Amino acid sequence: MTLNKFIKTAITTAMMATFTQAVIAETAHTHTSTTQANEQVAGFYRMQLGDLLVTALYDGPVNVPHKWIHGISADEMQAVFDKMFLPRTADGIQTAVNAFLIKQPSGYTLIDAGAAKCYGDTLGHIVENLKASGVQPEEVKNIVVTHLHSDHACGVATTDGKMAFPNATLYAPKKDADFWLSKEIAAQQPKEVQIFFDSARQAVTPYQAAGQFKTFNEGENPIEGIETVQEFGHSPGMTGYLVGSGKDRLLVWGDIIHSHTIQLKNPDISMEVDSDEKAAIATRKRILKLVSEGKLWVGAAHIPFPGIGHIVKEEQGYSWVPVQYLPLENQ
């Protein structure tokens, strides 16, 4: 082969290789773009709260069955849902499940941990979104749960019964733990309720085995810099967590609200899953008054993601003002 033929062959081969690589790259890009176009961005939102960094973590959507909602007629409920454009299916109204990561000088504390797979395939994305935010499960130092219902506590454990956060100490309100971890109390409940007791025990068991499960009494603050707020009613020992100081304070309030579209306008509307509906209503009214008068930020488990905002008193009930999406340096 002459030198000229060699050069021509080499150039042709190089051009074909470049073309092939371009086609492959374009195909890969198209596939990636198509995949990305069918997905939301990762479910985390950061908020600067004074010296603290709060990250809301999205576990996923879940339906609240209509029959669970007490204190409002079906027609009234339908009218509110239509007016507020509330997402719903035949299975009920759609709400979010959120958890909150607090970065303190002493380390990361996770408040609630989502449902893992205790509530079906739409939930169970806390660890995934935690990683997407740049934090690994091994970095979490403490977990505090507002209460031991499945959608708040199941996420502390993996589906094969291991600690999802292997270096964390898990804290729960003693009054709540004494109820949901009791086999004696569980045995007295209907079968459809016993699954809540089972899921609580399964979540806590690996931490108990590792000596990394602790409870605290009403009025005690197990994590330095995080104040507990009594919220009994929805669950026997439900507890909120107040973080920050001065005007930069946020209350992670657990299940004070399940549907902001109806319960803020009428706090007397309760849920079938409330352990004590009358106590839950009284607690809701007290906490709504507390956060509105104190102008506290709220971190809500069941208000559309990121579940961070303010409660404003209105002539009739209250309204929700969600956080404005801003870069950290503008907050």
Secondary structure as UniProt FT lines:
FT   HELIX           3..37
FT   STRAND          44..49
FT   TURN            50..51
FT   STRAND          52..64
FT   HELIX           66..68
FT   STRAND          69..70
FT   HELIX           74..83
FT   TURN            84..85
FT   STRAND          88..89
FT   TURN            90..91
FT   STRAND          92..104
FT   TURN            105..106
FT   STRAND          107..111
FT   TURN            116..119
FT   TURN            121..122
FT   HELIX           126..132
FT   TURN            133..134
FT   HELIX           137..139
FT   STRAND          140..144
FT   HELIX           150..153
FT   HELIX           154..156
FT   TURN            159..160
FT   TURN            166..167
FT   STRAND          169..173
FT   HELIX           174..180
FT   HELIX           183..187
FT   HELIX           191..209
FT   TURN            210..211
FT   STRAND          213..216
FT   TURN            218..219
FT   TURN            224..225
FT   STRAND          226..230
FT   TURN            232..233
FT   TURN            236..237
FT   STRAND          239..245
FT   TURN            246..247
FT   STRAND          248..252
FT   HELIX           260..263
FT   TURN            264..265
FT   TURN            267..268
FT   STRAND          270..271
FT   TURN            272..273
FT   HELIX           277..293
FT   TURN            294..295
FT   STRAND          297..299
FT   TURN            301..302
FT   TURN            305..306
FT   STRAND          308..313
FT   STRAND          318..322
FT   HELIX           328..330
//
